[in-house]
Amino acid sequence: MKSSADMITPDYLRNKLKLKSLEVRQSFSEKFPEVNRFLTEKGIDLGKIREHSAKIIGAGALTGTLLFTPPGNIKDLPPLSEIIASIKGLIKEGSIDLPQKFLIDLLKGILPERTRPLTESEEKKIEQVFEKVIGVKTKADLEGEHLNTTYGYIGAEQHLARYPGDNIYNHPKIPSGDEGIAPGLGAWGYFSQSRENLTKSLEETEKWYAVVQTLYLPDWNKRAKYLREWYKYRKVLVVNTDNGNAVVAAIADSGPAAWTGRHFGGSPEVMEYLGGSKYKKGPVLVFFVDDPENKVPLGPVDYNKTNLTELSLTQI
Amino acid sequence: MSILFFDRLLVLDEVDKEIKTKAKTAEEREELWRLVDEIIHHKIMGCVLDKLPEKSRPEFLEKFQKAPYDEGLFKFLTEKVGEDIEEFLKTEIAKLKSEILHEIKGK
C-alpha cells in the first residue's frame, strides 16, 4: 500500500503550487491595486522580478557602472598593475612559501565583505590572481557568457545517476558524509545511455561536477537551446575563499533554487576537496576555465606544489 | 548584494528537499522552483507594503523597480517603518516556509 508521501507526484506538487501562486497573486492585486498598476505600467511582473533584476545587474556589470549601496561592502581596490607588481615583488623575495595563504590574502584585498555579483574590474583582478597564483587561466566572461554571479555560496549536492540503473550501491562515494544519489536526473540527463558506454572522462565529469543557476540567466528563455549546449560540462574553477582550496569542475546540473541561500552546488567530491567531509556550504568564487584545447584536467588544483618562481609574470 | 534585496534572508531548504525528492527531471524541478519563487515575491512584497506607511509606498516602488537587488532598501524601509525590517521579514519568511511545506506535503 502506498504511503501518503508516495502519492505526492510532481503533478500534484505543480497543481498545489500553481493554486497557491494564483491565490497570492490575486490577494496581492486586491490589496494593493495601485502597486499592481505601477508595476504593470513599468512592464514588471512581480512573479518574474528576479529576471528583471538580473537584467539590470547584467547591464551594470558590462559597463562597470554598477553601484552597490551598503556601506563597507565596496572597497577602494588597488589597480591591477599594483596587484601584479606585488605578486612579482613577493616572488623575487622568495617569500611565497605558502601560496594558499598568499592567495587568501590577495583575495581579501579584492573581495567585498559579503558575497555579491562582482564588478568587471574586480573580476579582471581575480582572473589575474588565479592565473598567476593558481596557474589556471580563467574568465568571468567567456565567449560573451557570464554567470549571474561569480562570488556566492556553494552548497553540497548529491551524486548524479550516470546511466540508467545507476544507484548508490555501485556509485563511488566519499569516505564520510556522503550525500547519497539524487532522486532525479541532472539538467543534461544521464551522462551515458549504458554502463558499458560510460567513459573514464564521463566518470570524471560526474565525480567533479558543479551546479550553476543557468535557469536564472536573464536570456535563458530566449537562447535556451544555445545556452544549454554552451553550459553542458563547461569547466569552471571553484575556489573556496576561506581556505584557498581550488578545484576544476564541470557544470552538470542547474540550480540551486534562489531561495535556498546558495548560488552554486558541488558534487560530494568537489565539496570534500573544498572544505572536508563536513563542509556543506561556504563562500566561493566560480570562474569559467579558459581552456580551448581542453588541456586542464578536472579535479583538485594542487597549486601548493606549483613552483611560483617559474611562472612567467607578464605585465599587462 | 543579492539578485533581490531580500535574497539572503531566504533559506527554504526543506521546501527544496521536498521538490528534489519528487521532481524526476530538471525541467520539472525548475518549474516548481519558479512557482515557489513567485509565491515568495508576492508574499514578501505584500508584507513590506503592509508595514510601509502609504505615503512612502511610491518612493519605495520607484527605488525597488530601479534596483531590486539593492540591500540599501532595508535601510530605507527600516527608517520609514520605524522597526528592524530584516527581523520582521525573517519571521514572515519562517511562517511562509511552514505554509508552503503544509501545501506541498498535502497535510
Interface residues (C-beta under 8 A of the other chain):
Chain A: S4 A5 M7 I8 T9 P10 Y12 L13 R14 K16 L17 K18 K20 S21 V24 R25 S27 F28 K31 F32 E34 V35 F38 L39 K42 I44 L46 G47 K48 I49 R50 H52 S53 A54 I56 I57 F68 T69 P70 N73 R114 R116 P117 N148 T149 A182 P183 G184 L185 G186 A187 W188 L215 Y216 D253 S254 G255 P256 A257 A258 W259 T260 G261
Chain B: M1 S2 I3 L4 D7 R8 L10 V11 L12 D13 V15 D16 E18 I19 K20 T21 K22 A23 K24 T25 A26 E28 R29 E30 E31 L32 W33 R34 L35 V36 D37 E38 I39 I40 H41 H42 K43 M45 G46 L49 D50 R57 P58 L61 Q65 K66 A67 P68 Y69 D70 E71 G72 I100 E103 I104 K105 G106
